[in-house]
């Protein structure tokens, strides 16, 4: 759930957001319904190999863009090999 105060100040009335991982230039469009991320979330999770138990941190950078960090189950950021 998106926190209510954050939702009312930055998101309410909008239905689409963009998710990016800090290590990648690729982004995923997701739909917002009420205070939840809906369509597109599953594709984002699968493409980035998130697993049950992973802690995920969101950082709002503005204009409905969020940088997402997968901290893994132990709160340490998981390193990804992006081919660079």
C-alpha positions in Angstrom: 0.0 0.0 0.0 1.2 3.5 -0.8 1.1 5.6 2.3 -2.0 7.8 2.4 -0.2 11.2 3.0 2.2 10.5 0.1 -0.6 9.3 -2.1 -2.7 12.4 -1.5 0.1 14.8 -2.1 1.9 13.3 -5.2 -0.3 10.6 -6.8 -4.0 11.1 -6.3 -5.8 11.5 -9.5 -3.1 9.9 -11.6 -3.2 6.3 -12.8 0.3 5.5 -14.2 3.8 5.6 -12.8 7.3 4.5 -13.9 9.6 2.2 -12.0 13.3 2.0 -12.6 16.1 0.1 -10.9 19.1 2.2 -10.0 21.5 0.0 -12.0 19.5 0.0 -15.2 18.3 2.4 -17.8 15.2 0.3 -18.5 11.9 1.4 -17.0 8.5 -0.3 -16.5 5.2 1.4 -16.7 2.8 0.4 -14.0 -0.9 1.2 -13.3 -2.0 2.7 -10.0 -5.4 1.8 -8.6 -6.4 3.5 -5.3 -3.2 3.2 -3.3 -1.8 0.1 -4.9 0.5 -0.7 -7.9 -1.5 -3.1 -10.2 -0.9 -3.8 -13.9 2.7 -4.1 -14.8 3.9 -4.9 -11.2 4.1 -8.7 -11.9 6.2 -8.1 -15.1 8.5 -5.8 -13.2 9.0 -8.4 -10.4 9.7 -11.3 -12.7 12.0 -9.3 -15.0 14.1 -8.3 -12.0 14.1 -11.7 -10.2 12.4 -10.4 -7.0 11.6 -13.3 -4.6 9.1 -13.7 -1.8 10.7 -12.3 1.3 12.8 -9.6 -0.5 12.6 -6.2 1.0 12.0 -3.6 -1.7 12.7 0.2 -1.2 11.1 2.9 -3.3 12.6 6.3 -3.8 10.4 9.0 -5.4 12.4 11.1 -7.8 9.5 13.2 -9.1 7.1 13.2 -12.0 5.7 9.8 -11.0 9.1 8.1 -11.4 10.3 5.8 -8.6 13.7 4.2 -8.3 13.4 0.8 -6.8 16.1 -1.1 -4.8 15.8 -4.8 -4.0 17.4 -5.2 -0.6 16.9 -9.0 -0.5 15.6 -10.8 2.5 18.5 -9.5 4.7 18.2 -5.8 3.9 21.4 -5.8 1.9 21.1 -4.4 -1.6 21.4 -7.2 -4.2 24.0 -6.6 -6.9 22.8 -7.2 -10.4 24.9 -7.9 -13.5 23.4 -5.6 -16.1 26.0 -6.6 -18.8 28.1 -3.4 -18.5 
